[in-house]
Amino acid sequence: MPGLLAKKLGMTNIYSEDGQIIPVTILEAGPCKVYAVKSKEKDGYESIQIGFSEKKEKKVNKAQLEVYKKAGLTPPRLLKEFRNFESGAFKVGDDIKVDIFQTGDKVKVSGKSKGKGFQGVVKRHGFSGVGGSTHGQSDRQRAPGSIGASSYPSRVFKGQRMAGRKGYESVTVRNLKVVKILADKNIIMVKGAVPGSINSIVAINK
């Protein structure tokens, strides 16, 4: 199994055996249930769909809810498909736990970065602003300045950096080392920071 879904619980420090302080992110990884298994013969590729946590039935449409009930499963908070590995060993309803990882493994963690809301060009793109407040420019310090060209081409180019929504984008951090695993609590600790806010869902891949 190449990966698992997890909930980000936060960050802390732990000590290594030689007394070094290691910053770690604590992830509650699973247990995740298998919701679908795909094969080359039937679907053209091999993969499994795993679900994490639970969702209220009233938030799921009736057609999808019937599929879950027939399989004897509860609606998941999030579904994710993992491809390109031998999926024949899994069947619908199996539990996948944190013991698929080992201390010392290198993993990549994917998630949504923190949303910053609507921001101006200084915070969003690192503009320096128009300048000082002399010569009547009392409110120009954080303005974007001119955005277009002259009479030619008489328009604003596509992709012009302006104010807008910042953050909440898909981010992947690679080569994070697994420092510690608490299998009885489904906890995995990885060295360094991972994307997302506390309680957000991330995907851990080998």
Secondary structure, DSSP 8 states (H G I E B T S, - for coil): --EEEEEEEEEEEEE-TTS-EEEEEEEEE--EEEEEEE-HHHHSS-EEEEEES---GGGS-HHHHHHHHHTT----SEEEEEESS--TT--TT-EE-GGGS-TT-EEEEEEE--EEEEE-HHHHH----S--S-TT-SS-TT-----S-BTTB-S--TT---SEEEE--EEEEEEEEEEEEEGGGTEEEEES--SS-TT-EEEEE-
